[in-house]
Amino acid sequence: MAKKGARELVGMICTTCKSQNYITNRNKVNMDLKGKPKLELKKYCQTCKKVTNHKETSKLK
């Protein structure tokens, strides 16, 4: 049986236009050991129509 609660859902917000485009999950256990840094990924933004940096947010819309 799989463990529950090891991962959490986070929203990804474009750093250029501030629109939320993606929802992903991350491992709470490994991220807490490093002082809980914000997850930052390069993703395609439909509003900007180009690849931009997306930063993690806790609020899901």
PDB file with SEQRES, HELIX, SHEET and CRYST1 records, atoms N, CA, C and O in Angstrom:
SEQRES   1 A   61  MET ALA LYS LYS GLY ALA ARG GLU LEU VAL GLY MET ILE          
SEQRES   2 A   61  CYS THR THR CYS LYS SER GLN ASN TYR ILE THR ASN ARG          
SEQRES   3 A   61  ASN LYS VAL ASN MET ASP LEU LYS GLY LYS PRO LYS LEU          
SEQRES   4 A   61  GLU LEU LYS LYS TYR CYS GLN THR CYS LYS LYS VAL THR          
SEQRES   5 A   61  ASN HIS LYS GLU THR SER LYS LEU LYS                          
HELIX    1 AA1 LYS A   28  LEU A   33  1                                   6    
SHEET    1 AA1 4 GLN A  20  ASN A  27  0                                        
SHEET    2 AA1 4 ARG A   7  CYS A  14 -1                                        
SHEET    3 AA1 4 LYS A  50  THR A  57 -1                                        
SHEET    4 AA1 4 GLU A  40  CYS A  45 -1                                        
CRYST1    1.000    1.000    1.000  90.00  90.00  90.00 P 1           1          
ATOM      1  N   MET A   1       0.828  -1.170   0.000  1.00  0.00           N  
ATOM      2  CA  MET A   1       0.000   0.000   0.000  1.00  0.00           C  
ATOM      3  C   MET A   1       0.883   1.248   0.000  1.00  0.00           C  
ATOM      4  O   MET A   1       1.898   1.299   0.695  1.00  0.00           O  
ATOM      5  N   ALA A   2       0.499   2.228  -0.765  1.00  0.00           N  
ATOM      6  CA  ALA A   2       1.298   3.454  -0.872  1.00  0.00           C  
ATOM      7  C   ALA A   2       1.086   4.351   0.346  1.00  0.00           C  
ATOM      8  O   ALA A   2       0.010   4.381   0.942  1.00  0.00           O  
ATOM      9  N   LYS A   3       2.138   5.074   0.693  1.00  0.00           N  
ATOM     10  CA  LYS A   3       2.035   6.020   1.801  1.00  0.00           C  
ATOM     11  C   LYS A   3       1.249   7.241   1.345  1.00  0.00           C  
ATOM     12  O   LYS A   3       1.333   7.647   0.186  1.00  0.00           O  
ATOM     13  N   LYS A   4       0.497   7.814   2.251  1.00  0.00           N  
ATOM     14  CA  LYS A   4      -0.244   9.020   1.934  1.00  0.00           C  
ATOM     15  C   LYS A   4       0.399  10.192   2.661  1.00  0.00           C  
ATOM     16  O   LYS A   4       0.866  10.040   3.790  1.00  0.00           O  
ATOM     17  N   GLY A   5       0.426  11.355   2.028  1.00  0.00           N  
ATOM     18  CA  GLY A   5       0.930  12.539   2.670  1.00  0.00           C  
ATOM     19  C   GLY A   5       2.396  12.824   2.430  1.00  0.00           C  
ATOM     20  O   GLY A   5       2.928  13.768   3.014  1.00  0.00           O  
ATOM     21  N   ALA A   6       3.075  12.050   1.595  1.00  0.00           N  
ATOM     22  CA  ALA A   6       4.486  12.306   1.332  1.00  0.00           C  
ATOM     23  C   ALA A   6       4.670  13.389   0.276  1.00  0.00           C  
ATOM     24  O   ALA A   6       5.762  13.944   0.150  1.00  0.00           O  
ATOM     25  N   ARG A   7       3.622  13.698  -0.486  1.00  0.00           N  
ATOM     26  CA  ARG A   7       3.702  14.690  -1.548  1.00  0.00           C  
ATOM     27  C   ARG A   7       2.605  15.730  -1.352  1.00  0.00           C  
ATOM     28  O   ARG A   7       1.562  15.443  -0.764  1.00  0.00           O  
ATOM     29  N   GLU A   8       2.853  16.948  -1.854  1.00  0.00           N  
ATOM     30  CA  GLU A   8       1.849  17.999  -1.747  1.00  0.00           C  
ATOM     31  C   GLU A   8       1.676  18.693  -3.087  1.00  0.00           C  
ATOM     32  O   GLU A   8       2.627  18.794  -3.863  1.00  0.00           O  
ATOM     33  N   LEU A   9       0.470  19.172  -3.363  1.00  0.00           N  
ATOM     34  CA  LEU A   9       0.182  19.881  -4.597  1.00  0.00           C  
ATOM     35  C   LEU A   9       0.597  21.338  -4.473  1.00  0.00           C  
ATOM     36  O   LEU A   9       0.345  21.981  -3.454  1.00  0.00           O  
ATOM     37  N   VAL A  10       1.236  21.856  -5.523  1.00  0.00           N  
ATOM     38  CA  VAL A  10       1.623  23.259  -5.575  1.00  0.00           C  
ATOM     39  C   VAL A  10       1.276  23.807  -6.955  1.00  0.00           C  
ATOM     40  O   VAL A  10       1.308  23.082  -7.949  1.00  0.00           O  
ATOM     41  N   GLY A  11       0.948  25.078  -7.002  1.00  0.00           N  
ATOM     42  CA  GLY A  11       0.668  25.741  -8.264  1.00  0.00           C  
ATOM     43  C   GLY A  11       1.927  26.402  -8.791  1.00  0.00           C  
ATOM     44  O   GLY A  11       2.796  26.798  -8.015  1.00  0.00           O  
ATOM     45  N   MET A  12       2.030  26.523 -10.108  1.00  0.00           N  
ATOM     46  CA  MET A  12       3.183  27.162 -10.737  1.00  0.00           C  
ATOM     47  C   MET A  12       2.720  28.461 -11.391  1.00  0.00           C  
ATOM     48  O   MET A  12       1.810  28.451 -12.220  1.00  0.00           O  
ATOM     49  N   ILE A  13       3.354  29.592 -11.016  1.00  0.00           N  
ATOM     50  CA  ILE A  13       2.990  30.910 -11.522  1.00  0.00           C  
ATOM     51  C   ILE A  13       4.118  31.440 -12.400  1.00  0.00           C  
ATOM     52  O   ILE A  13       5.292  31.348 -12.040  1.00  0.00           O  
ATOM     53  N   CYS A  14       3.754  31.996 -13.552  1.00  0.00           N  
ATOM     54  CA  CYS A  14       4.713  32.599 -14.466  1.00  0.00           C  
ATOM     55  C   CYS A  14       5.311  33.837 -13.807  1.00  0.00           C  
ATOM     56  O   CYS A  14       4.579  34.664 -13.263  1.00  0.00           O  
ATOM     57  N   THR A  15       6.638  33.971 -13.852  1.00  0.00           N  
ATOM     58  CA  THR A  15       7.283  35.117 -13.225  1.00  0.00           C  
ATOM     59  C   THR A  15       7.128  36.380 -14.066  1.00  0.00           C  
ATOM     60  O   THR A  15       7.314  37.480 -13.548  1.00  0.00           O  
ATOM     61  N   THR A  16       6.794  36.253 -15.345  1.00  0.00           N  
ATOM     62  CA  THR A  16       6.646  37.415 -16.219  1.00  0.00           C  
ATOM     63  C   THR A  16       5.254  38.028 -16.124  1.00  0.00           C  
ATOM     64  O   THR A  16       5.118  39.219 -15.845  1.00  0.00           O  
ATOM     65  N   CYS A  17       4.211  37.213 -16.356  1.00  0.00           N  
ATOM     66  CA  CYS A  17       2.847  37.747 -16.406  1.00  0.00           C  
ATOM     67  C   CYS A  17       2.020  37.430 -15.165  1.00  0.00           C  
ATOM     68  O   CYS A  17       0.879  37.881 -15.066  1.00  0.00           O  
ATOM     69  N   LYS A  18       2.558  36.669 -14.216  1.00  0.00           N  
ATOM     70  CA  LYS A  18       1.915  36.320 -12.943  1.00  0.00           C  
ATOM     71  C   LYS A  18       0.619  35.519 -13.110  1.00  0.00           C  
ATOM     72  O   LYS A  18      -0.271  35.618 -12.265  1.00  0.00           O  
ATOM     73  N   SER A  19       0.497  34.732 -14.176  1.00  0.00           N  
ATOM     74  CA  SER A  19      -0.679  33.880 -14.336  1.00  0.00           C  
ATOM     75  C   SER A  19      -0.328  32.449 -13.942  1.00  0.00           C  
ATOM     76  O   SER A  19       0.775  31.974 -14.210  1.00  0.00           O  
ATOM     77  N   GLN A  20      -1.274  31.773 -13.305  1.00  0.00           N  
ATOM     78  CA  GLN A  20      -1.049  30.391 -12.881  1.00  0.00           C  
ATOM     79  C   GLN A  20      -1.390  29.470 -14.041  1.00  0.00           C  
ATOM     80  O   GLN A  20      -2.526  29.452 -14.514  1.00  0.00           O  
ATOM     81  N   ASN A  21      -0.404  28.702 -14.498  1.00  0.00           N  
ATOM     82  CA  ASN A  21      -0.572  27.852 -15.665  1.00  0.00           C  
ATOM     83  C   ASN A  21      -0.531  26.365 -15.355  1.00  0.00           C  
ATOM     84  O   ASN A  21      -1.161  25.578 -16.062  1.00  0.00           O  
ATOM     85  N   TYR A  22       0.183  25.964 -14.331  1.00  0.00           N  
ATOM     86  CA  TYR A  22       0.400  24.543 -14.065  1.00  0.00           C  
ATOM     87  C   TYR A  22       0.140  24.223 -12.600  1.00  0.00           C  
ATOM     88  O   TYR A  22       0.254  25.084 -11.728  1.00  0.00           O  
ATOM     89  N   ILE A  23      -0.212  22.962 -12.349  1.00  0.00           N  
ATOM     90  CA  ILE A  23      -0.314  22.420 -11.006  1.00  0.00           C  
ATOM     91  C   ILE A  23       0.536  21.153 -10.992  1.00  0.00           C  
ATOM     92  O   ILE A  23       0.377  20.281 -11.846  1.00  0.00           O  
ATOM     93  N   THR A  24       1.425  21.060 -10.031  1.00  0.00           N  
ATOM     94  CA  THR A  24       2.316  19.913  -9.938  1.00  0.00           C  
ATOM     95  C   THR A  24       2.414  19.486  -8.477  1.00  0.00           C  
ATOM     96  O   THR A  24       1.873  20.159  -7.599  1.00  0.00           O  
ATOM     97  N   ASN A  25       3.087  18.393  -8.211  1.00  0.00           N  
ATOM     98  CA  ASN A  25       3.290  17.974  -6.830  1.00  0.00           C  
ATOM     99  C   ASN A  25       4.776  17.872  -6.552  1.00  0.00           C  
ATOM    100  O   ASN A  25       5.587  17.717  -7.464  1.00  0.00           O  
ATOM    101  N   ARG A  26       5.118  17.962  -5.278  1.00  0.00           N  
ATOM    102  CA  ARG A  26       6.515  17.866  -4.875  1.00  0.00           C  
ATOM    103  C   ARG A  26       6.625  17.044  -3.607  1.00  0.00           C  
ATOM    104  O   ARG A  26       5.656  16.874  -2.868  1.00  0.00           O  
ATOM    105  N   ASN A  27       7.813  16.542  -3.373  1.00  0.00           N  
ATOM    106  CA  ASN A  27       8.077  15.700  -2.222  1.00  0.00           C  
ATOM    107  C   ASN A  27       8.327  16.583  -1.007  1.00  0.00           C  
ATOM    108  O   ASN A  27       9.283  17.359  -0.995  1.00  0.00           O  
ATOM    109  N   LYS A  28       7.488  16.476   0.010  1.00  0.00           N  
ATOM    110  CA  LYS A  28       7.632  17.285   1.217  1.00  0.00           C  
ATOM    111  C   LYS A  28       8.843  16.871   2.040  1.00  0.00           C  
ATOM    112  O   LYS A  28       9.483  17.719   2.663  1.00  0.00           O  
ATOM    113  N   VAL A  29       9.167  15.588   2.051  1.00  0.00           N  
ATOM    114  CA  VAL A  29      10.224  15.070   2.908  1.00  0.00           C  
ATOM    115  C   VAL A  29      11.590  15.591   2.468  1.00  0.00           C  
ATOM    116  O   VAL A  29      12.356  16.080   3.299  1.00  0.00           O  
ATOM    117  N   ASN A  30      11.906  15.497   1.187  1.00  0.00           N  
ATOM    118  CA  ASN A  30      13.210  15.932   0.698  1.00  0.00           C  
ATOM    119  C   ASN A  30      13.346  17.446   0.689  1.00  0.00           C  
ATOM    120  O   ASN A  30      14.437  17.957   0.942  1.00  0.00           O  
ATOM    121  N   MET A  31      12.285  18.174   0.409  1.00  0.00           N  
ATOM    122  CA  MET A  31      12.354  19.620   0.331  1.00  0.00           C  
ATOM    123  C   MET A  31      12.491  20.247   1.715  1.00  0.00           C  
ATOM    124  O   MET A  31      13.089  21.316   1.836  1.00  0.00           O  
ATOM    125  N   ASP A  32      11.957  19.619   2.763  1.00  0.00           N  
ATOM    126  CA  ASP A  32      12.047  20.171   4.111  1.00  0.00           C  
ATOM    127  C   ASP A  32      13.473  20.123   4.655  1.00  0.00           C  
ATOM    128  O   ASP A  32      13.835  20.937   5.505  1.00  0.00           O  
ATOM    129  N   LEU A  33      14.284  19.183   4.179  1.00  0.00           N  
ATOM    130  CA  LEU A  33      15.650  19.066   4.667  1.00  0.00           C  
ATOM    131  C   LEU A  33      16.521  20.238   4.215  1.00  0.00           C  
ATOM    132  O   LEU A  33      17.505  20.570   4.876  1.00  0.00           O  
ATOM    133  N   LYS A  34      16.168  20.861   3.101  1.00  0.00           N  
ATOM    134  CA  LYS A  34      16.976  21.943   2.550  1.00  0.00           C  
ATOM    135  C   LYS A  34      16.438  23.321   2.925  1.00  0.00           C  
ATOM    136  O   LYS A  34      16.811  24.303   2.283  1.00  0.00           O  
ATOM    137  N   GLY A  35      15.606  23.431   3.901  1.00  0.00           N  
ATOM    138  CA  GLY A  35      15.073  24.732   4.289  1.00  0.00           C  
ATOM    139  C   GLY A  35      13.882  25.161   3.454  1.00  0.00           C  
ATOM    140  O   GLY A  35      13.546  26.345   3.428  1.00  0.00           O  
ATOM    141  N   LYS A  36      13.239  24.231   2.774  1.00  0.00           N  
ATOM    142  CA  LYS A  36      12.035  24.453   1.984  1.00  0.00           C  
ATOM    143  C   LYS A  36      12.194  25.554   0.931  1.00  0.00           C  
ATOM    144  O   LYS A  36      11.496  26.566   0.992  1.00  0.00           O  
ATOM    145  N   PRO A  37      13.102  25.370  -0.031  1.00  0.00           N  
ATOM    146  CA  PRO A  37      13.248  26.376  -1.092  1.00  0.00           C  
ATOM    147  C   PRO A  37      12.074  26.304  -2.074  1.00  0.00           C  
ATOM    148  O   PRO A  37      11.416  25.270  -2.188  1.00  0.00           O  
ATOM    149  N   LYS A  38      11.823  27.385  -2.765  1.00  0.00           N  
ATOM    150  CA  LYS A  38      10.754  27.436  -3.757  1.00  0.00           C  
ATOM    151  C   LYS A  38      11.198  26.674  -5.004  1.00  0.00           C  
ATOM    152  O   LYS A  38      12.339  26.791  -5.450  1.00  0.00           O  
ATOM    153  N   LEU A  39      10.281  25.902  -5.548  1.00  0.00           N  
ATOM    154  CA  LEU A  39      10.533  25.155  -6.765  1.00  0.00           C  
ATOM    155  C   LEU A  39      10.422  26.113  -7.951  1.00  0.00           C  
ATOM    156  O   LEU A  39       9.459  26.874  -8.037  1.00  0.00           O  
ATOM    157  N   GLU A  40      11.393  26.084  -8.866  1.00  0.00           N  
ATOM    158  CA  GLU A  40      11.370  26.950 -10.039  1.00  0.00           C  
ATOM    159  C   GLU A  40      11.721  26.126 -11.271  1.00  0.00           C  
ATOM    160  O   GLU A  40      12.777  25.496 -11.324  1.00  0.00           O  
ATOM    161  N   LEU A  41      10.833  26.133 -12.260  1.00  0.00           N  
ATOM    162  CA  LEU A  41      11.005  25.353 -13.475  1.00  0.00           C  
ATOM    163  C   LEU A  41      10.775  26.224 -14.696  1.00  0.00           C  
ATOM    164  O   LEU A  41      10.050  27.217 -14.630  1.00  0.00           O  
ATOM    165  N   LYS A  42      11.393  25.852 -15.815  1.00  0.00           N  
ATOM    166  CA  LYS A  42      11.114  26.530 -17.077  1.00  0.00           C  
ATOM    167  C   LYS A  42       9.965  25.796 -17.757  1.00  0.00           C  
ATOM    168  O   LYS A  42      10.069  24.607 -18.060  1.00  0.00           O  
ATOM    169  N   LYS A  43       8.864  26.515 -17.994  1.00  0.00           N  
ATOM    170  CA  LYS A  43       7.670  25.948 -18.601  1.00  0.00           C  
ATOM    171  C   LYS A  43       7.156  26.892 -19.672  1.00  0.00           C  
ATOM    172  O   LYS A  43       7.533  28.063 -19.711  1.00  0.00           O  
ATOM    173  N   TYR A  44       6.290  26.376 -20.548  1.00  0.00           N  
ATOM    174  CA  TYR A  44       5.666  27.197 -21.575  1.00  0.00           C  
ATOM    175  C   TYR A  44       4.471  27.933 -20.986  1.00  0.00           C  
ATOM    176  O   TYR A  44       3.626  27.321 -20.333  1.00  0.00           O  
ATOM    177  N   CYS A  45       4.394  29.244 -21.210  1.00  0.00           N  
ATOM    178  CA  CYS A  45       3.279  30.064 -20.738  1.00  0.00           C  
ATOM    179  C   CYS A  45       2.375  30.373 -21.922  1.00  0.00           C  
ATOM    180  O   CYS A  45       2.831  30.914 -22.930  1.00  0.00           O  
ATOM    181  N   GLN A  46       1.079  30.029 -21.802  1.00  0.00           N  
ATOM    182  CA  GLN A  46       0.138  30.275 -22.885  1.00  0.00           C  
ATOM    183  C   GLN A  46      -0.145  31.764 -23.054  1.00  0.00           C  
ATOM    184  O   GLN A  46      -0.439  32.208 -24.164  1.00  0.00           O  
ATOM    185  N   THR A  47      -0.062  32.540 -21.981  1.00  0.00           N  
ATOM    186  CA  THR A  47      -0.337  33.967 -22.052  1.00  0.00           C  
ATOM    187  C   THR A  47       0.814  34.706 -22.737  1.00  0.00           C  
ATOM    188  O   THR A  47       0.581  35.543 -23.609  1.00  0.00           O  
ATOM    189  N   CYS A  48       2.048  34.402 -22.349  1.00  0.00           N  
ATOM    190  CA  CYS A  48       3.233  35.048 -22.936  1.00  0.00           C  
ATOM    191  C   CYS A  48       3.605  34.445 -24.290  1.00  0.00           C  
ATOM    192  O   CYS A  48       4.281  35.085 -25.096  1.00  0.00           O  
ATOM    193  N   LYS A  49       3.165  33.219 -24.532  1.00  0.00           N  
ATOM    194  CA  LYS A  49       3.475  32.454 -25.741  1.00  0.00           C  
ATOM    195  C   LYS A  49       4.976  32.214 -25.923  1.00  0.00           C  
ATOM    196  O   LYS A  49       5.499  32.275 -27.036  1.00  0.00           O  
ATOM    197  N   LYS A  50       5.656  31.940 -24.803  1.00  0.00           N  
ATOM    198  CA  LYS A  50       7.068  31.577 -24.838  1.00  0.00           C  
ATOM    199  C   LYS A  50       7.421  30.824 -23.560  1.00  0.00           C  
ATOM    200  O   LYS A  50       6.613  30.756 -22.633  1.00  0.00           O  
ATOM    201  N   VAL A  51       8.611  30.266 -23.509  1.00  0.00           N  
ATOM    202  CA  VAL A  51       9.089  29.529 -22.342  1.00  0.00           C  
ATOM    203  C   VAL A  51       9.624  30.527 -21.327  1.00  0.00           C  
ATOM    204  O   VAL A  51      10.512  31.321 -21.636  1.00  0.00           O  
ATOM    205  N   THR A  52       9.083  30.484 -20.119  1.00  0.00           N  
ATOM    206  CA  THR A  52       9.498  31.397 -19.057  1.00  0.00           C  
ATOM    207  C   THR A  52       9.704  30.604 -17.769  1.00  0.00           C  
ATOM    208  O   THR A  52       9.343  29.429 -17.698  1.00  0.00           O  
ATOM    209  N   ASN A  53      10.274  31.235 -16.764  1.00  0.00           N  
ATOM    210  CA  ASN A  53      10.432  30.613 -15.453  1.00  0.00           C  
ATOM    211  C   ASN A  53       9.091  30.638 -14.729  1.00  0.00           C  
ATOM    212  O   ASN A  53       8.379  31.642 -14.748  1.00  0.00           O  
ATOM    213  N   HIS A  54       8.761  29.526 -14.097  1.00  0.00           N  
ATOM    214  CA  HIS A  54       7.540  29.414 -13.291  1.00  0.00           C  
ATOM    215  C   HIS A  54       7.957  29.091 -11.872  1.00  0.00           C  
ATOM    216  O   HIS A  54       8.756  28.182 -11.647  1.00  0.00           O  
ATOM    217  N   LYS A  55       7.417  29.834 -10.908  1.00  0.00           N  
ATOM    218  CA  LYS A  55       7.771  29.685  -9.508  1.00  0.00           C  
ATOM    219  C   LYS A  55       6.601  29.066  -8.744  1.00  0.00           C  
ATOM    220  O   LYS A  55       5.437  29.247  -9.099  1.00  0.00           O  
ATOM    221  N   GLU A  56       6.940  28.343  -7.704  1.00  0.00           N  
ATOM    222  CA  GLU A  56       5.949  27.644  -6.890  1.00  0.00           C  
ATOM    223  C   GLU A  56       5.152  28.621  -6.020  1.00  0.00           C  
ATOM    224  O   GLU A  56       5.681  29.605  -5.503  1.00  0.00           O  
ATOM    225  N   THR A  57       3.870  28.313  -5.881  1.00  0.00           N  
ATOM    226  CA  THR A  57       3.004  29.032  -4.955  1.00  0.00           C  
ATOM    227  C   THR A  57       2.142  28.018  -4.210  1.00  0.00           C  
ATOM    228  O   THR A  57       1.880  26.929  -4.723  1.00  0.00           O  
ATOM    229  N   SER A  58       1.707  28.364  -3.026  1.00  0.00           N  
ATOM    230  CA  SER A  58       0.900  27.417  -2.247  1.00  0.00           C  
ATOM    231  C   SER A  58      -0.578  27.541  -2.569  1.00  0.00           C  
ATOM    232  O   SER A  58      -1.341  26.606  -2.330  1.00  0.00           O  
ATOM    233  N   LYS A  59      -1.002  28.695  -3.117  1.00  0.00           N  
ATOM    234  CA  LYS A  59      -2.416  28.894  -3.429  1.00  0.00           C  
ATOM    235  C   LYS A  59      -2.745  28.252  -4.771  1.00  0.00           C  
ATOM    236  O   LYS A  59      -2.055  28.478  -5.765  1.00  0.00           O  
ATOM    237  N   LEU A  60      -3.795  27.458  -4.789  1.00  0.00           N  
ATOM    238  CA  LEU A  60      -4.259  26.827  -6.025  1.00  0.00           C  
ATOM    239  C   LEU A  60      -5.558  27.500  -6.442  1.00  0.00           C  
ATOM    240  O   LEU A  60      -6.494  27.598  -5.649  1.00  0.00           O  
ATOM    241  N   LYS A  61      -5.613  27.958  -7.669  1.00  0.00           N  
ATOM    242  CA  LYS A  61      -6.816  28.621  -8.178  1.00  0.00           C  
ATOM    243  C   LYS A  61      -7.677  27.649  -8.934  1.00  0.00           C  
ATOM    244  O   LYS A  61      -8.736  28.025  -9.438  1.00  0.00           O  
TER     245      LYS A  61                                                      
END                                                                             
